Amino acid sequence: MDHLCLAEEGFKCFNFVFGTDALPFPIIENEDNCGASFSYELFNCPSPFATLLGRESDVTLSRSISPIDMKPSQKIKDRVRSKTRLKSAKRVKSGVFTEDVIPLVLTSKTQEIFQCVIDQDVTDENPYKLIKKEDIINDMKARGGISDFYPVKQQILEHSADDFLIAFDKDFKYGQSFYMVINETMRDVILQSLELKQEVKQEEEEEDEIFIRDFQIRNWIDLGSGVEIEQEKVVESPTKVKFMISRIRREFGAPVKFDDRNDLETKDSYMECMSYQDKNFSIKKLERDIGVQAVSILEENSTQTLWTYPRNACTQYTPSEFTEEEKDEILKSEALNVFINSVALRFEVALQQNEIMDVYYDDWRGLSEEDSTFGGKADCHLKEYQSFTDLQRSQGKRVSNIEWHPTILGLVAVSIVDRVTWEDRINLSSKSFRSHSHILLWNFTDPIHPQLMLAAPDDIYSFQFCPTDPNIVAGGCKNGQVVLWDISQFSERLQGNLPAAKPDTVKSNLLPELDPAPHLEVPIAQYCGVSSIENGHKSLITDLCWIPDHFEITKFGVPCESGEGACVQLITCSSDCSILFWDIRRPKARVLTRQEKQKMEKELPNPEGVPDTFKHLDLYWKPMHRVALPKISSVGDYSPMKISMKEKCSDKVYEKAQLNLGKGKGEGSDYGSMDIPSSRDLTSLTEVNTSLFIGTEDGEVTSVDWQIEKDMDTGKMTTPRPTHCYAVHDGPVNTVQRSPFFRDIILTIGGWTFAIWKEGVTLGPLLQSACATKRCLTGHWSLTRPGVIIIGKEDGNIDIWDLLEKTHEPSQTQNITSVSVSCIKPWIISARQHLLAVSDDFGTLHILEVPWALRHPLTQEKSNIEAYFDREVKRLEYFEARKILRSEKKVQEEEEKPVVEIELKTAEQVEEELKKEYGLYLQEEKKIIVAQLGKV
């Protein structure tokens, strides 16, 4: 705002002349005038105009003005009042009523319902929207808890207004993209300020005038830059070509006549100026670009067959056959001999190709796999295929182990144990508490009745089919005994998928528990061999596995070449701190004691239906080798729960199993005639890994070598002490399993965590999960995907971990049962069907179908997982190196510190110092007491 001061006795009106236009400007009297001198202020005068006010030539006095002219016009007053109200509205918007402003998050669906879509219905220029209270209440009734207005439901219902103001908060001043104004005063002020702002903007656009001043154009004076300008100037150097167009004089001004032209009479329906050869110029063609395209000629043909009345017709003919003389002549002919010799090689190759692959298989259809519905490529959920439960023998009990039959598809075996706590066992130890224990063999053809039951002397916590002879089953009991079954007499029944035997026609009306003569519907196979209870384990057998078929061990634990070529030895572990090795062949002949002779004389033949396969072992069976597990640094032994060995069976084990399965009763291997060979007659193998990976009852993970060596301290022959041990689990280890793709990668599960180890790396686990909310009870590697792990929890859920996707949490969680999951065992039926057997603590076996995403490996998944494990090993080595470096640095810093000499004080000096400290304490106490008394 510029000032103009005048010293005149009368009032004058100023007309400011700019060019040819005279613009009147209103002036008012300032408050600080005195005498005859007045000071005037010019409103809305741009700064260029203010500079012109000092020039007398541009100012012209026209007439005297009255006091009425001194007053501001009504238009100026309205504009001042509008700006004042706009400032007050801005102060309201700046947060005066923040307690009545509610920030909201409006989803795209809510914005479409109430027509407040960002950048369409609400913008920066018009950010407000009025919404009726009735519409908001109807939205909350229709959408319920998912309505965006539901959190402020009570405030909306209590408010008496009929509509609410919704504002778009672009700058997130109140924390969200929208806010709702509840205060009516604030709402009215905001709406009025919006209307005033639009009016002021419209008036300013109408009143803004552009003032243009006339400028005098002067000649340009060259100060030295003219040379550069001339150099940069573009000058046409070539000579312009001139064209002259002529026309006959009489045609100038002639009338033009337009008419219609038929496009069919003229080629291509357009006119063109054709070029012609100018003889004055002769240009030689140096290059020519020509394109040629062949277009097929389109032809349309049609035909129609004449339809006649259909009729059935048949014919019969007699085949023409060669006579016997003609056959002999053709077979002895030289042409047939030459033909057979010429095509024999090609015929043999064709037969080999037919054996290798199916030539009629449609590869394109196989690529699609038609997995667009449930269970397709996009579906990752496990689908329940079938479930098994026996209402009499398994309901209410716990499934302790699951094993798929190695050769018969669709046959799965489960062991059933009582759900008895440790306290109940102690209370019932003095009573005759005996229940029947069985292993149930289920087939998919009959989900109600088991195909076969294996009777056991006690609860079976671990069992396994023999890899080379599926008719032999070995199991570990709760009382520490090892049991053997021979089910060869039931092999035809199991292979034929026969249903269970039907009961008699006449049934008793009593319940099965009260019926004195129950009808046995399922055949029961009795055990034919059991170990000596005094020479076996002292506690329940927690794990059992067969030694592979390509080697066997001696009584000193030395691996030797197997002479039988079959699995004849097995390993068991128990919580009694021992690992035992057993041999199912006949032991060496030895001198029997008198008691043993009397016992053999009193032996009776086996009952009817019990085979004599392992009669040579029954009640005399002793372990051939024992492995002790002393702790590394403390007194005591490790109590193993699960074991795992690196060696696996040979590639021909499936063929051996198929061969032994086809043999009937009495045709299989005669283990009674097989003698345990002497270690002198066997060839030792040095490349066999003799270490066992062990998970203990205390959550520890360690490894031990089963070979016997001489102890340097005691001089006795014993198994070596474990070299390392890690306590990573907060509960008993229930799973120790090697990866089917990497034999040195091991999965351990126990307590609330799981860990992945690499054999030979003693720095710790490659991966250890965080503690879960529920205990992890079992787990298994995927058989087709190297990076997928399946974990069973105590809440009935299954966690699927994909290490390529994420390692801090499971990729998928699915509920299977309402009780705890006890066992998990996957199996491959075919390339397109993978099954997962899951059991629970209620005796139910769930068979789940694995989806495509969890059975089909990703591209280069095995190499990526291997690279991931290698990176984790390097990480452990780096951390260990840094740890050693920091410890050495710390020791070095302590050595470099100067030695501080401590002055030894006498007893008198110490007593004197204590007296001084006590005197100071009494003085301070006295001051505090005096100060307190003074206040009182």
Number of C-alpha atoms within 10 A of each C-alpha: 10 15 12 13 11 12 11 10 10 10 16 16 18 19 18 19 16 16 11 8 10 14 11 11 13 18 19 16 14 11 9 9 11 9 7 10 12 19 17 18 16 15 14 10 13 12 10 8 13 15 10 15 16 12 9 8 10 14 16 13 10 10 12 11 13 12 9 8 15 14 12 13 11 9 9 11 11 12 16 12 12 17 16 12 17 21 13 15 21 15 11 18 16 11 13 12 14 13 10 15 19 17 19 21 13 19 11 11 12 16 14 13 11 17 14 23 18 17 11 8 15 19 16 11 8 12 18 23 18 16 17 14 17 11 13 21 17 11 19 16 12 11 11 13 11 11 19 19 20 18 12 11 14 10 13 18 13 8 13 11 13 9 17 20 21 23 22 23 20 14 10 12 13 16 13 16 17 22 23 20 21 22 17 15 11 19 20 13 18 21 16 15 22 17 13 18 17 13 14 16 11 11 12 12 10 9 8 8 8 6 10 8 9 9 7 6 6 6 6 6 8 8 7 8 9 11 11 9 10 10 9 9 9 8 8 7 6 6 6 7 5 5 6 4 4 6 7 6 8 7 8 8 7 8 7 5 5 6 4 5 9 7 10 8 8 10 8 8 10 7 8 5 5 5 6 6 7 7 6 5 7 8 5 6 6 5 6 6 4 5 5 5 5 5 6 6 5 5 5 4 4 4 5 5 5 5 6 6 4 6 5 4 5 4 4 5 5 5 6 6 8 10 9 9 8 11 12 11 11 14 11 11 11 10 11 12 12 10 10 11 11 11 10 11 11 11 12 11 11 12 11 11 12 12 10 9 9 9 10 7 9 9 10 8 9 9 8 10 13 11 13 11 9 14 18 15 18 13 16 16 19 21 17 15 14 13 17 20 20 16 12 9 16 25 15 19 18 24 28 22 22 27 21 20 19 19 16 18 15 16 19 23 23 27 27 26 25 17 13 11 8 9 9 10 12 10 9 13 10 8 9 7 8 9 11 13 21 24 27 25 21 25 24 18 14 14 15 16 21 24 28 23 20 21 19 22 19 20 23 31 22 24 27 22 20 23 25 26 25 24 24 18 18 23 25 29 23 20 17 26 25 28 22 24 24 25 24 23 17 17 18 15 14 19 16 9 16 13 18 17 12 11 12 10 6 6 10 14 8 10 9 12 9 10 12 10 9 14 13 12 16 17 14 18 21 20 21 22 25 25 22 18 16 12 14 20 27 17 17 22 29 23 26 25 22 21 24 23 22 20 23 25 25 20 16 17 20 18 24 19 16 20 15 12 16 22 22 24 20 20 20 28 27 27 21 17 21 21 25 20 24 22 23 24 20 18 18 9 8 6 7 10 9 9 9 12 12 11 10 11 9 9 9 7 9 11 10 6 11 18 21 19 22 21 19 18 22 18 15 16 25 22 21 16 19 21 20 20 23 19 17 14 8 7 8 11 14 24 25 30 26 27 25 20 21 18 16 12 17 11 8 10 20 17 12 16 19 16 14 19 23 15 16 15 15 12 11 16 13 12 16 16 11 14 14 16 15 10 15 8 10 16 14 18 15 10 7 14 13 17 16 18 21 25 30 24 21 19 22 22 26 21 21 20 20 26 21 18 15 12 13 8 6 8 9 11 13 17 21 18 15 16 12 15 17 14 14 21 24 18 20 21 28 25 25 25 23 23 18 15 16 14 15 15 19 23 20 29 30 27 20 20 22 25 20 20 22 22 15 9 13 15 15 20 22 21 17 17 15 13 14 13 11 15 19 29 25 25 28 22 24 21 17 16 20 23 22 20 19 21 22 30 23 21 18 19 20 25 19 21 21 19 19 15 12 10 14 12 15 18 15 13 15 13 13 21 19 13 15 21 28 26 27 25 21 22 21 15 12 9 8 12 13 19 22 20 22 24 29 25 26 21 25 23 26 20 23 20 21 24 23 22 16 21 22 14 15 14 8 8 14 17 11 16 17 16 12 15 18 13 13 16 18 12 13 17 16 12 12 13 11 12 12 12 12 12 11 12 12 12 11 11 10 11 10 9 8 7 8 6 6 6 6 8 9 8 8 9 11 11 11 11 11 11 12 11 10 12 12 11 11 12 10 11 11 12 10 12 10 11 10 10 8 8 6 6
